[in-house]
């Protein structure tokens, strides 16, 4: 029991030692980083979202650089779901948003 009390006191006093450390007087601010090279973007591009009605369903199309990569389908009745493009040659896979989508390997072994 005495050991536990000592450990608790040590655990409470250990963070206080960080505040007691002295800061040197000769600190200088870091220089500004150089600008990024030309052609490099700082941020990821924002997707372009187009909302359309198909019958009673609402479809939101997400595009980056003009390429359609995801669609969100909101039916009139039921939960919305997502259609994502797996790769350029494959079709669309459905994702209900609850679990990670299953990625099926699609290796090309032979071409005739």
C-alpha positions as CSV (number, residue, x, y, z in Angstrom):
1,X,0.0,0.0,0.0
2,X,2.9,2.4,0.8
3,X,4.4,1.6,-2.6
4,X,1.2,2.6,-4.3
5,X,1.1,5.9,-2.5
6,X,4.6,6.7,-3.5
7,X,3.9,5.8,-7.1
8,X,0.9,8.1,-7.1
9,X,2.9,11.0,-5.6
10,X,5.7,10.4,-8.2
11,X,3.1,10.3,-11.0
12,X,1.6,13.6,-9.8
13,X,5.0,15.4,-9.3
14,X,6.7,14.2,-12.5
15,X,4.7,16.5,-14.8
16,X,5.5,19.5,-12.5
17,X,9.2,19.0,-13.2
18,X,8.6,19.8,-16.9
19,X,7.3,23.3,-15.8
20,X,10.3,23.8,-13.6
21,X,12.8,23.4,-16.5
22,X,14.5,26.7,-17.4
23,X,14.3,28.1,-20.9
24,X,17.6,29.3,-22.4
25,X,17.9,33.0,-23.1
26,X,19.5,32.7,-26.5
27,X,16.5,31.2,-28.4
28,X,15.8,32.5,-31.9
29,X,12.7,32.0,-34.0
30,X,13.0,29.5,-36.9
31,X,13.3,31.1,-40.4
32,X,10.4,30.9,-42.7
33,X,10.3,27.8,-44.9
34,X,11.1,28.2,-48.6
35,X,8.2,28.3,-51.0
36,X,7.2,25.1,-52.7
37,X,8.6,24.4,-56.1
38,X,6.5,25.4,-59.1
39,X,3.7,23.0,-60.1
40,X,3.3,21.6,-56.5
41,X,-0.1,22.2,-54.9
42,X,-0.4,22.9,-51.2
43,X,-3.9,21.5,-50.8
44,X,-5.9,18.7,-52.3
45,X,-8.3,19.9,-55.0
46,X,-11.9,20.4,-53.9
47,X,-14.3,18.0,-55.6
48,X,-16.9,19.4,-57.9
49,X,-20.4,18.2,-56.8
50,X,-23.3,18.1,-59.2
51,X,-26.7,17.3,-57.8
52,X,-29.4,15.8,-60.1
53,X,-32.8,14.2,-59.8
54,X,-33.2,10.8,-61.5
55,X,-36.9,9.8,-61.1
56,X,-37.5,10.1,-57.3
57,X,-33.8,9.5,-56.4
58,X,-31.3,12.3,-55.8
59,X,-27.8,11.7,-57.2
60,X,-24.8,13.7,-56.2
61,X,-21.8,13.2,-58.6
62,X,-18.3,14.0,-57.2
63,X,-15.6,14.9,-59.8
64,X,-12.0,15.9,-59.5
65,X,-10.3,17.4,-62.6
66,X,-13.5,16.5,-64.5
67,X,-13.2,12.7,-63.7
68,X,-16.2,11.1,-62.0
69,X,-15.0,9.0,-59.0
70,X,-18.0,8.8,-56.7
71,X,-21.8,9.1,-56.6
72,X,-24.1,9.4,-53.6
73,X,-27.6,8.1,-54.3
74,X,-30.4,9.2,-52.0
75,X,-33.6,7.3,-52.7
76,X,-36.9,8.7,-51.7
77,X,-37.4,5.8,-49.3
78,X,-34.5,4.2,-47.6
79,X,-30.9,5.0,-46.6
80,X,-28.5,6.8,-49.0
81,X,-25.6,4.7,-50.5
82,X,-22.4,5.5,-52.3
83,X,-21.2,4.2,-55.7
84,X,-17.4,4.4,-56.0
85,X,-15.2,3.7,-59.0
86,X,-12.6,1.0,-58.2
87,X,-10.3,1.8,-61.1
88,X,-10.5,3.1,-64.7
89,X,-11.5,-0.2,-66.3
90,X,-13.8,-1.5,-63.6
91,X,-17.5,-0.8,-62.9
92,X,-19.0,0.8,-59.8
93,X,-19.0,-0.8,-56.3
94,X,-21.7,-0.1,-53.8
95,X,-20.8,1.1,-50.3
96,X,-23.5,1.6,-47.7
97,X,-21.1,3.7,-45.5
98,X,-21.2,1.4,-42.5
99,X,-18.3,-0.9,-43.3
100,X,-15.2,-0.6,-45.4
101,X,-15.8,-1.7,-49.0
102,X,-14.3,-5.0,-50.0
103,X,-11.5,-4.6,-52.5
104,X,-11.3,-7.5,-54.9
105,X,-7.9,-8.0,-56.5
106,X,-8.1,-7.7,-60.3
107,X,-4.7,-8.7,-61.6
108,X,-4.2,-9.4,-65.3
109,X,-2.5,-12.7,-65.7
110,X,-2.8,-13.2,-69.4
111,X,-4.0,-11.2,-72.4
112,X,-5.0,-12.9,-75.6
